[in-house]
């Protein structure tokens, strides 16, 4: 089992300060070794304040390529779209913002295949990210890798289709072969109600998808407030 460093904060500002400073260091280190830093973003509400903070920072935006670890198969204009949220936050006022979304076809399985192809072309073969941001659901899912999903068992492809177990909604997601190659993984978590599932993740409970992330450098950055 790979160790997950848990860093917790009681205030939003302290959480944001830590994330922002750490993000800048990752970008600086990546750009020392290569011309582009590749970062995969997460959806949901938890990272939104962080994305808003980044918009106020001086960063080498033209040298950072942003991707998306998973997406709901809904139009970008839909309120549930992760891409829509990211474009409204990070991309709203930034002319240098570089982002690659999943909507590459009208058919979801083809879109997943095309996203994998683009990852290989632009990130590299294999596509190794400098940073992947992930969340953890109350059921232990991360990205759109849900308990009992067939996507959990993917060993070859870097992207896959997945179904949200209660609604049946189609999702597109990174798979473990891609996630586990990343230089750094950040689990961004907020709220004390996540404590029971966090304990299961840290104990590597075998039924918990988030506990199956085996990247070498993992941080769980927890806003408890």
N, C-alpha and C positions, 0 to 999 in steps of 0.2 A: 504494500500500500504506500502511495506517495503521500507525504505529509502536506497538509493544508495549513498555511499560516492564517490564523484568525486575528483580524485587527478590528476592534469595535470602537464605536464612537457614540456619545450621548447627544451630540448636537449636529445639525445639518451642516453648519459652517465648517466645523472641524473635519467632518467626513469629506466635504467638497474640497477643502484645502489639501487634504492628504491625497485624494484622487488626482487633483490637478497637478500637484508637484510630482507625483509618481508618474503620471502620464507624460509629462514633459521630459522626465529622465529616460523613459522608454524610447520616446521619439529621438532624443539626442543620441542615445546609444545605437539605435538602429541606423541612423543616418551617418554615423561614423564609419559604418561598415559597408553601406550600400546606398544607392541614390533615393530609394523609396521606402517608407515605413508603411507596413500593411497592418491595419487594425480592423477587427470584426466587432461590430456593435451588437448590443442586445436591445430587444424591444421592451414593451411594458412600461409601467409608470415609474419604476424605481430609478432608472438612469436619467430621466428627463432633467432634473436639476443639474446633474453633472454636464449634460450636453449644453444646457443653457450657460453654465459657467465657462465651458471651453470657448463658447462664442465670444466671450469678453477678453480672452487671453491672446497674447501675441505668440503665434505658432507658425512654423514653416508649412502653412496649409498646402502649398503647391507640391510638397514632397510627402504628403500623407494620403494614402488611399484607404478609404473606408468601405467596408463590406458589411454584410448583415448575416448573423448566425442562423436566423430562422425567420420565416415570414408566414403570415396567414394568407391563404389564397383568396384574397378579396381585392377589389380595385384600390389603387393607391389613394384615391380620394376618400375611401371608407375610413371611419374613425378607428377601426381595428387594425389598420395597416401599420406595420412597424416602419416600413419605408416612408409612409406619409408622415408619421411622427418625426422621424429623423430629418426629413427635408424641411419640416416646419421649425425644427430647433436648430440643429447644426448647419443646415443648408440655407436657412432663410435669408441671411444677409451676407453670406460669404461667397464672393465671386470665385474664389479659388477652391471651393469645396469639391472634392473628388469622391464620388460615391457610386458603387455598383450594386444595383438591386436585382431581385429575382425575376422580375416580370419581363422575361425574354421570349416568351411564347404565350399563346392563348391556351395552351394545354400544359397542365402542371408538371407532368412527368418529363415532358420535353424541356420545360423551363429549368427543372432541376439538372438535367443533363447538360444544358447549355451553360448553366452557372458553373458547373464543375469544369467544363471546358475553358471558361473564362478564367477561373482560378488557376488552372494549369498554365495558361498563356501569360497571365499578368503577375501572379505571385511567384510561380515557379513550379517545377516538377521534381520533387513533391512540393505542394504549396504550404510553406511554413510561415505562419503568422507571427508577427512580433508581439501581438497582444490580441486575445479574444476575451470579450466581455460576455459573461453568462449570468443568468438569473437562476433562482431555485424556486420552483412552485411548491405549494403545500403538499402535493403528492410526490415530491421529489424529482419532478421532471426538470430538465435543463435544455436550453434551446427548445426544439419541439421533439425531444426524445422522451416519450412518455412511458410509464410502466407498462410492460408487456407489448410494447410496439415492436413490429418487425424491424424497424430502423435501428433498434438497439443492437441487432446482430450483424449489421452491415460491416463487412471486413475489407471490401475492395474499394467501393465508391466513396467519394468525399461528400456527396450530397444525397439526399433521399426524400421521398414522400413520406409523410406521417399523418395520422388521423388523431385529432383531439378526441380522447376516449368518450367523453360524455355527449358532446355535440356532433361528433363525426366530421367536424370542419377539417378541410384539407390544409395541411401545413407543408412547407418546404424547409429542410433543415440541414445543417452541417451534421456529419456523422462522427463517431469516435475516432476513426482513422485520421481525420483532419484535425479535430480538436486536440487530440493527444500529441500532436507534433508541435504545437504552439510553444514559443519561447516563454510566454507567460499567460496564465489564465487568471482572470479576476471574476469571482462570484460577487455580484453586487446584491446585497440583501438589505431590506429595511423592515423594521417592526419586530416586536418581541413575539408576535404570534408565529414567527418562523422558527423559534427556538427548537421545538420538537423535531422538525425535519432536519434542521442543521445538526442536531445531535446524531441523527441517523446517518447523515452524510459523513460526519467526522469519524463515526465508528465503522464506516465502510459497509453498511448494511447492504447485502447483496441484491435486495429487491429495489434499491433506490438508484435511478438512472444517474443522478448527479454524482453519486459515489463511484461511478464507473469511469469518471474522468481520471486519466492516468498521466497527464502531462507532468513534467518534472517540477515546474514552478507554479504553484497554485496559491492564491490568496483569497480568503473569504473576508470581504470588507463590509462590515455590518454596521448599519445605522440603527441603533437600538431604539431611538426615540420615535 
